[in-house]
Structures are given as C-alpha cells and as structure tokens.
Amino acid sequence: MVNDEIVNFGENRSICGIFTPSLGKVLNDKFCVIFLNAGLIHKVGPNQIYKKLAANFSRNGYAAFRLDFSGLGDSGSYNGTMSKSNRQTAEVGMAMNWLQENKDINQFILSGMCSGAKVAWKASLDDRRVIGLCLIDGVFADDQLLKQVGRNADRQLRIRYYKKHLFSWERWIKFFSGKSRLLSLKNILKKKQVNGQMSVDLSNNLTPWENLFKRKVKIQLIFSEGSIAIDIYKLTLSKWLNGENGLLQTILVKDVDHTFTPIWSQKYLSDLTMAWLKKEFEL
Amino acid sequence: MIHQFIGVDSRRLFSVYQGPEVMDHDGTGVVLCYPYGQEYIRCHMLYVHMANKLAKRGFHALRFDYYGTGDSAGDFSSVTVKESLDNIQMAIDELKKTYDVSRIILFGVRFGATLAVIYSRLHAIDALVLWDPVLDGRFYLKSIDQSYKNWLKGAFAKRKKKNNSFIENFGFQFSMELVNEIRAVNIGREKWMTDIPTLVLGANSEYWIKREDEFNKAMVPVYETDKTIDWLDNLLL
C-alpha cells in the first residue's frame, strides 16, 4: 500500500511491523486491526492474505498493523529468557503501546490464523484495549483438553475428508491399489482407541471466554473445512459459546483448506471479515 | 538490520539491509532475489538466514520484495518480469549509493535465480549464486500447474471457476502478461558459461556445475555457502 509505514520497536528496535493507515480519513484512526504471524509465515500471511486483508480494511476506513514476532520474518532474534508464548503475548502489548503513543489509537482488534489466532486470544485476556478478535482456524484448548479430544477430532476430520472425496475416482484408484491409508493397521487401531465415550472437562477452558464476554469483546471465529480446528471447537467449546449475547459470530467456510489457498476463498475471507468489522465497529 | 522502503511512493519496495559484521569483504554486496508466488513464502526464512550468514561473513546483504510481492506496494496480480528486473536495479543502486558497495553479487532461488541470470546478461555484475534456477519457463509453468492440480485432488479446497485473464497457482494470481514473460524464459546450458563466477546449486545434477577454477575468483565464499546450506538442511529436517 502506498501509505504503509515501517515500524520498529522493542529491544534495539528489532521488531518489525507494517502500519497501514485507513485511506481518506479525516480524523485519527479509531481502531486498528493487528495481524499476528500464522506459524512461521512472515507478516504478509499465508498466500499474502494478511496483506490483502490489511489493504481492504484500509480502503474501508480501518487501520491495520502486520507484525513479525521476534525471531520470525523480518524481525530480529530474541535473546532473553521468556517463554515463546509469554514473549509473543508481551510483543502484542508492545505493538499496541507503539500504536497508542504514535498513532493515538486506543482500541484494537486482534487477528490471526492458526497459531496467530491462539496468540491473539491469549493476548486479549489481560488487555482491556482489545475490543475485538477475528480468529481464523484457531485451537482454543489447553493441553489437557486437547489430549482428551485430539483423536476424536482427527477422526471427524478424516470422516469429513472421505465423505467429500466419495465420488473422486482418483481416491478410489488409490484405495483399490492399496495406496490409501484408510485401511492401514495404524488407522484401524486409532479408530478403536477413540470409540470409547469421552467426557470433556471444560472448566479451565471456559472461564477466559466468560471473562472476554463480560468485557463485551466481540469475537469472530472463522473455520476452514480443511482444518482440524473446527472439529476441536465442535467437540469442546461450541455448545457453550454459541449465541453468547450476540458477541460471537462463528462461520465455517466450505471447500477451503487451512491457508485459504483458492483465490475465491481469499476474496470471500476478505468480505467476511470486512462485513463483521463494519457491523461491530462503527467508524 | 535496517528496514526501509526504496523507490518512489506508488511503486516503492520493502527492503531489509544488513551491514557487514566483520570487514572481510568490505565493498561487496549481495542482493538476494526472491522467487515468485508460493515459493516466495516458502523461501522467506531461508533468505533471512542467508542474509544473516552473509552479514556475519562480512558482506553487505540486501533483501527486497519486488513490486507486487511481500511487503512492497502492489498486488501479485500486477507483477511482471520486466518490473522485477528494474527492481533488482533499484536494489543494486541502493547498495551502491547508500552503502558504498562497489562489487555486486546476485543470489537467487528458483525464479529468483532466473531473474538474477537474466539481469546479469543485461548488466555488469561480479558473481552469481543460483539455487535450483528455472531454466525453461514453459516447463516451470507446466510443473507448478500440475503440482497445484495434484494438490487440489487431495485437498479440501476447490477451485470455483476458471478465469482466462489469469492463472491461479497455490494462492497466487499470475497475470497473463507474467505468464507470457515466464513462458519466454529459455536459458540453454551454454549460456551459463559466462565470465562471471557462478555457483549453481540444485537437486538436479545436470545443472550442478562445479567450476573449481573459478572458486578463487568468486566473490561468494563457496565453502561458506555450502556450510550455510548444510546448516539449512539440518534446520529443515
């Protein structure tokens, strides 16, 4: 974008981000959407989606900030002793501080795909400046809960995959030529292991969400059909969170992989997030 | 590490400069040329590490995103080979003017290497490091198209409709202008044999040209590059 600004902050100013102001604004930007790294992919996002979303937000009056955590993308490495999780949460806070001090923006919407969604969610828990979350294919369960539901979620994903490819002759050729993993011993054993009933203990996992809703944080959860994140969500939080005071919007996008590879899906994602922003955060 | 935009506003380029940490090769700069599309995303971390390694070994290193790619202005659908070559020129000018660099090495992976070769045939440079370069544009387009089709067969993702004004590949929209430019690329093996010291690295042994007699002339410390590659291999395992 023409108005993009390179931002450096943190120790030795080694953390790098790109600030995209809203276009055609009269007053200062009111909100800023901050994008957080998806896994190891740098701040342009998978398939450059973050860049596209930021440009779309900017055209529609919303500022955006794309951040590389230290040790990722164009940011320098981190030599301290903090854990990765705590460091990344702290760096989100530092980004908000910079935007407050330099751009006079006090309200933030955190966004991320995959691990970026998890960090965004975590960073929002203790920071009241966060008023919205746009989370794509995030997994919001602690290790214990993941252990409980992981195999079942994996099974749900496989069932969905095979149903989807039921009429694909390539799949059937693979199956009859013995190349399919469907009937592998490992898979059969796996299925036996998950057949037992499971009881999901959500107590530790619900409280942070309840706190977010008490703060009236608006949340958009987007899931792709190709990600296990939707299965984990369905097995854990979905029945407790859905319809929560109109603060939560949950969307499943079909015919899409985890990184929104098809061009149509990138446009669709852009429209989805933009519509949500416009509805929830009036300029 | 200096992050900066170079060039004019509407078409400016995002760049990252790393100065030499030792004085071993003062005056020598390496411009790192990224590949296009999904290969750009996949190679980004490799380029960061390569630039770090080069700076530690005493080189000036400049990474930059072509117009339409990465953090530079523009959308990938507007990328052209012609403009990318102009962008390489801008990066070289930046190194020469701002950092007083006199010798230029181009480093590239896949189509980044191809751009480096094309550039080197039009302008004087001092050395080339080419990692698995694309030599046949038609074959390259065919192979990435086939890979994408194969991937789609086994993926949740579906293509909704085909548009004749661009080619879609792994999340990126290649304009027909770019496709035609790539299609025109045909670098025969004999064209490698230039006076420029060149290191070619690749999985395909046919193109693994060992130019032992050129090693001493090369601006790239070949041994160190190999060590870097070994290190990357270990990292990616």
Interface residues (C-beta under 8 A of the other chain):
Chain A: M1 V2 D4 I6 N8 S14 C16 I18 L40 I41 H42 K43 V44 P46 N47 Q48 I49 K51 K52 A55 R66 G73 D74 G76 Y161 K164 H165 S168 E170 R171 S224 E225 G226 D255 V256 D257 T259 F260 T261 P262 I263 W264 S265 Q266
Chain B: M1 H3 Q4 F5 D9 S10 F14 V16 Q38 I41 H44 M45 V48 T69 G70 D71 A73 D75 F76 K153 G154 A155 F156 A157 K158 R159 K160 K161 E168 F170 G171 F172 Q173
